[in-house]
């Protein structure tokens, strides 16, 4: 069954680049963009992350949180954030990527 507009997003808890666990349910009532990407610091993923960064003022002005998710670890995420001055958190969905798989099942 495909995820429809207005459907609740599947809940998850993932560590961010600092190792702090973030649970989607704890953001209930807030506006959140979740984006999945394959790997830190690759051309396409960098372009996507920098696009969010370059439009950050619009997200912030509208109270929207951005959560990036890939299988890369905290150290890689921290380096990627620092290199491109990303103002949002990146989260580790370690192999076999259960969160990405849960969201894929909706598509």
N, C-alpha and C positions, 0 to 999 in steps of 0.2 A: 504494500500500500504506500503510495507516494505521499510525502509530507505536503500539506496544503497550507496556504496562507491562513494564519490564525491558530494552527495546530501548535500544541506545546512542543518545544524542542526536546529531544532526548537529553536527560540529565547526565552530567559527568563531573568527575573531579580529576583535575590534572595539575601537576606542578608547573609553576611559571619559571622564568629564567633564573629566579633566585631560589628555587626549590620550594617556594610557598604553594601549598595546595589551594586551588581555586575551584569552587563548586559552582556550576551554572545555577543551581537552585538558589544559591545565596544572592544571585543577581536578579531574582524574580521581581518584576515590576519595573525593572530598568530596561532601557533599550540597548541591545547588544548585537554587534556584528561578529559572527564567527566565520573565520575563513581558514580553509585547509590548504596547505601547500606542501610540495614534496621535500624540499631541502633548502636550508639556509645558504645564502650567498651564491645562488646560482642565477643566471641571467633573468629568467622568467619570474622566479620567486622574488628576486631583488626588485624588479620593476613593479610587481604587485605590492610589495611592502612599502616601497617608496611612494606609490600612488596613494596609499592610505595616509602615509606621513604628510605628503604634500597637501592633503585635504583635511588635515587634522583639525584645523580651526572650525570647520563646518561640523565635524563630528562632535567636538567639544562643546560648541555653541548649542547643539541640540541634545546634549546629555547622553551621547551614544558612546558606549565602551566598545573597543575593538579587541578581539582575542584571536591571535594567530596560532594555528596548531599544526605541528609537523612531528615527525618521529625523531628529529634531532634532540640532543640532550641540552641540559641547562648551560653548559659552557659554550656550546656552539651558538645557542640563542643569545646569550649575553654578548658574545663577540659581534654577532650580526646586528644587534640593537645598537651597540656602541659605534660600529663602523658607519651605519647609516642614520644614526640619531633617531631611532624609531621611538615614538612617544607612547607606545602601547605594549602590552605584555605578549610574550610568546610562550606557548605551552608545549610540553612534551607528551606526545601520545606514542609511547614506546611500542616497538614491535610486539605483537602483531597488529598494532594500531586499533584497539577495540573501539575507540570513540569514532574514528573515521569510518570504520566498518559499520557502526550503528547508524551513522548518518547516511552512508551509501545505501543502506537497506530501504531508505525512504525514497530514493531517487529512481 
